[in-house]
């Protein structure tokens, strides 16, 4: 997504949704088998439930939108890995800051953002 933003000269906008993890209950039933299916065949079988079957639980959802991050402009149309990595790093720092600055206000004061 970072390379595409540079190619199209589009800003990256960090966005985080607080409360999304509370919309559904996730089940671990046959988790190792389902993980095998994902890794082998690319087939995901989520096992979730909400308040009424697949309707989500009534949970506040807070969408926080950060400041746009403009991609670097280069005199040539050459996009190198260093340019991509620098913009990605700026995006990740902005996303982490957005999370840290808003987590208490949105009801998740002890939450930690783990990006894998």
TASUL-V729365 format. One record per backbone hydrogen bond with DSSP energy under -1.0 kcal/mol. NH is the residue of the N-H (numbers start at 1). CO is the residue of the C=O. If there is no record, write none. Layout:
BEGIN
nh={NH	NH}
co={CO	CO}
END
This chain:
BEGIN
nh={5	6	7	8	10	12	16	18	22	23	25	27	31	34	35	36	37	38	39	40	41	42	43	49	50	51	55	57	59	62	64	66	69	84	85	86	87	88	89	90	91	92	93	94	95	96	97	98	99	100	101	102	103	106	107	108	111}
co={1	2	3	4	5	69	64	62	19	20	49	47	28	30	31	32	33	34	35	36	37	38	37	25	53	55	52	23	57	18	16	14	12	80	81	82	83	84	85	86	87	88	89	90	91	92	93	94	95	96	97	98	99	102	104	103	108}
END
